[in-house]
């Protein structure tokens, strides 16, 4: 009976080790983590050029999607409001550079998935303006591995300004 129990226990532990998400980050994951840090640093530094350098120059997409509660509240005042707002990284970089107050984006629960050529990054964020929560949500980036390293090719994020307070 004890041998049978030990066999089941070892089989279960072996399965956990093979399927564990906590594995050593490879060079691609480490480079992507550096890209994430450069993104956050560029926002704090109001560095427009540094921020723009993290994106694929041509193509790409950028979308803000209002969360359900925020959409409902704003739509009550603005009936023609669209829930999805297309934009681009250059507009965001210009906003960052022109911000008069300190701004910062904090990331939590960052998940990276890559095959070495393309990658997806998904995380929860809090965007701070002058040290105060401005909006929160989840954000996803699509990355491509270019001749110049990893670049962001697409971004979409949810926005919940009403949950930030």
C-alpha positions in Angstrom: 0.0 0.0 0.0 2.8 2.4 0.9 4.6 1.7 -2.4 1.4 2.4 -4.3 0.9 5.7 -2.5 4.5 6.7 -3.1 4.2 5.9 -6.8 1.1 8.1 -7.1 2.8 10.9 -5.2 6.0 10.8 -7.3 4.0 10.7 -10.5 2.0 13.7 -9.4 5.1 15.7 -8.5 6.7 14.8 -11.8 3.7 16.0 -13.6 3.8 19.3 -11.7 7.4 19.8 -12.6 6.7 19.2 -16.3 3.7 21.5 -16.4 4.9 24.2 -14.0 4.7 27.8 -15.3 7.6 28.7 -13.0 10.5 27.8 -15.3 13.8 29.6 -15.9 13.4 32.5 -18.3 15.3 32.1 -21.5 17.1 34.8 -23.4 13.9 35.9 -25.3 11.9 36.3 -22.1 14.8 38.3 -20.5 15.0 40.6 -23.5 11.2 41.1 -23.4 11.4 41.9 -19.7 14.0 44.5 -20.5 11.7 46.0 -23.1 8.9 46.2 -20.5 11.4 48.0 -18.1 12.4 50.4 -20.9 8.7 51.2 -21.5 8.0 52.0 -17.9 11.2 54.0 -17.6 10.4 56.1 -20.7 7.0 57.0 -19.3 8.4 58.2 -16.0 11.2 60.1 -17.9 8.6 61.7 -20.3 10.9 60.2 -23.0 9.0 60.4 -26.3 11.9 59.2 -28.6 12.7 56.3 -26.2 9.1 55.2 -26.1 8.7 55.4 -29.8 11.8 53.3 -30.3 10.1 50.4 -28.6 7.4 50.0 -31.4 7.5 48.7 -34.9 7.8 51.8 -37.1 5.3 50.8 -39.7 1.9 49.0 -39.2 0.8 48.0 -35.9 -2.4 48.8 -33.9 -3.4 50.3 -30.7 -6.8 50.1 -29.0 -8.3 51.3 -25.8 -11.5 49.4 -24.8 -13.6 51.0 -22.0 -14.7 48.6 -19.3 -18.4 47.9 -19.0 -19.1 50.1 -16.0 -17.0 53.1 -17.4 -18.7 52.7 -20.8 -22.2 52.8 -19.3 -21.5 55.9 -17.2 -19.8 57.9 -20.0 -22.3 56.8 -22.6 -25.1 58.2 -20.4 -23.5 61.7 -21.0 -22.2 61.1 -24.5 -24.7 58.8 -26.4 -22.5 58.6 -29.5 -19.5 57.2 -27.5 -17.8 54.2 -29.0 -16.6 51.6 -26.5 -13.4 50.9 -28.6 -11.0 53.8 -29.3 -8.3 53.2 -31.9 -5.1 55.2 -31.5 -1.4 54.8 -32.1 1.8 54.8 -30.2 3.0 58.1 -31.5 0.0 59.9 -30.0 0.7 58.2 -26.6 4.4 59.1 -26.8 3.5 62.7 -27.5 1.1 62.6 -24.5 3.9 61.2 -22.3 6.4 63.9 -23.5 4.0 66.7 -22.9 2.7 65.6 -19.5 3.1 68.4 -17.0 2.7 66.1 -14.0 4.6 63.0 -13.0 3.1 59.9 -14.7 3.9 56.2 -14.3 2.4 52.9 -15.3 2.8 50.0 -12.9 2.5 46.4 -14.0 1.4 43.3 -12.1 0.9 39.7 -13.0 3.0 39.9 -16.1 2.8 36.9 -18.4 5.1 36.3 -21.4 4.6 33.7 -24.1 7.0 33.4 -27.0 8.4 31.0 -29.6 11.4 33.3 -30.3 9.9 35.0 -33.3 6.6 36.4 -31.9 5.5 37.0 -28.4 2.5 38.0 -26.4 2.7 39.9 -23.1 -0.3 40.2 -20.8 -0.5 42.1 -17.5 -2.7 44.1 -15.2 -1.8 47.8 -14.9 -2.4 50.9 -12.9 -1.7 54.3 -14.6 -0.7 57.0 -12.1 -0.9 60.8 -12.7 0.8 62.9 -10.1 1.0 59.8 -7.9 -2.8 59.2 -8.0 -4.5 56.3 -9.8 -5.9 57.6 -13.0 -7.1 54.3 -14.6 -6.6 50.6 -14.2 -7.1 47.6 -16.5 -5.5 44.8 -18.3 -3.1 45.3 -21.2 -1.8 43.0 -23.9 1.1 43.5 -26.3 1.9 41.6 -29.5 5.7 41.6 -30.1 7.8 40.7 -33.1 11.5 39.9 -33.0 13.1 42.3 -35.5 16.7 42.8 -36.6 16.9 45.4 -33.9 15.4 43.2 -31.1 11.9 42.9 -29.7 9.4 45.5 -30.8 5.8 46.1 -29.9 3.6 45.6 -33.0 0.2 45.8 -31.4 -1.4 46.9 -28.1 -4.8 46.7 -26.6 -5.9 47.5 -23.1 -9.0 47.8 -21.1 -9.6 51.0 -19.2 -11.5 51.4 -16.0 -11.2 55.0 -14.8 -14.0 54.6 -12.3 -12.2 51.8 -10.5 -9.0 53.8 -10.1 -10.3 56.0 -7.3 
